[in-house]
Amino acid sequence: MTGVSTDTLRHYERMRVLPKPSRSAGGYRQYLPDAADRVRLIRRAISLGFSLAELTRILGVRDRGGAPCRQVHALAVEKLSKIDRQIAELMALRSELQSLVAGWGEQLDRTPNGQRAGLLEALIQPPSKEENPK
């Protein structure tokens, strides 16, 4: 119904993000109707970068009648900031790799077929000031 395995449901129960369901006479778990929505909420929050530990705290507050909205917002702001830093780092890496690939292409053009161009060796040399202005 939610697209997650029974192992995942048991894990969510152990982490206390999903309340333990009652059991049938045969020992089968009997989830309340809102359990599916709770699992979808958990899956979506995880996909946005929330950890199960964070969700345990947040949902615990909510389940006790509290309002963790400001905490949720603060965590989301942190996650957005982290993503922005990662994007900046990836863009810098992309730029560095583009320069490296262009330089290697020029070096390969000057290298006769069958001879080494020393591309990997160039990785151990410090970048020139033009490649990495700091």
Secondary structure by P-SEA (a helix, b strand, c coil): cccccaaaaaaaaaaccccbbbbcccbbbbbccaaaaaaaaaaaaaaacccaaaaaaaaaaaaacccaaaaaaaaaaaaaaaaaaaaaaaaaaaaaaaaaaaaaaaaaaacccccccaaaaaaacccccccccc
